[in-house]
Amino acid sequence: FRPAGLLLVIKTVPGSAHAIAAALDRCHWPEVVGSIAGDDTVFLAFAERAALQRIRQRLARLARG
C-alpha cells in the first residue's frame, strides 16, 4: 500500500486487481470516494489525507492476518 496524493495505490498479483477492487467496493467504507482497477494495481481515491491513512492502516492489518 503506497499513498500518492489522495490516492492509495495497491499492488496485487497479475489479474487480481479487479476482484480486490470489487471486494473493497462492497465494504462501503465511507472514507473511500471511489476506486479504479487495472490488471495488477488498484487505486483508491480519498477526499482527505486522514481518511487515506485510516484505510491504509486497516488494509495493512488485514494483509498481516
C-alpha positions in Angstrom: 0.0 0.0 0.0 1.5 3.3 -1.1 0.0 6.8 -0.8 0.2 9.1 -3.8 -1.5 12.4 -3.1 -5.1 11.5 -2.1 -4.8 8.1 -3.8 -3.8 4.8 -2.2 -2.0 2.6 -4.7 -2.4 -1.2 -4.0 -0.2 -3.5 -6.0 -1.6 -7.1 -6.5 -0.6 -10.2 -8.3 -1.4 -10.0 -12.0 -5.0 -10.5 -12.8 -6.4 -9.9 -9.3 -6.9 -6.2 -9.1 -10.4 -6.2 -10.3 -11.5 -8.8 -7.7 -9.8 -6.9 -4.9 -11.4 -3.6 -6.0 -14.8 -5.2 -6.2 -14.4 -6.6 -2.7 -13.3 -3.2 -1.3 -16.2 -1.5 -3.1 -18.6 -3.9 -1.3 -17.2 -2.9 2.1 -18.9 0.5 1.5 -16.3 2.3 3.6 -17.4 6.0 3.8 -13.7 7.2 3.6 -13.3 5.8 0.1 -14.6 8.2 -2.7 -14.0 5.7 -5.5 -11.8 3.0 -7.0 -10.1 2.1 -10.3 -8.7 -1.3 -11.0 -6.2 -2.4 -13.7 -4.6 -5.8 -14.1 -2.3 -5.7 -11.0 -3.0 -2.3 -9.5 -5.9 -0.8 -7.6 -6.3 3.0 -6.9 -8.5 4.1 -4.1 -9.4 7.8 -4.0 -10.0 9.8 -0.8 -11.3 13.3 -0.1 -8.8 13.8 2.8 -5.4 12.6 3.9 -6.6 11.4 7.3 -9.2 9.1 5.7 -6.4 7.7 3.4 -4.3 6.9 6.4 -7.1 5.2 8.3 -7.8 2.9 5.4 -4.1 2.2 4.7 -3.7 1.1 8.3 -6.9 -1.0 8.2 -5.7 -2.7 5.0 -2.2 -3.3 6.4 -3.8 -5.1 9.4 -5.9 -7.2 7.2 -2.9 -8.1 5.0 -0.9 -9.3 8.0 -3.8 -11.6 9.1 
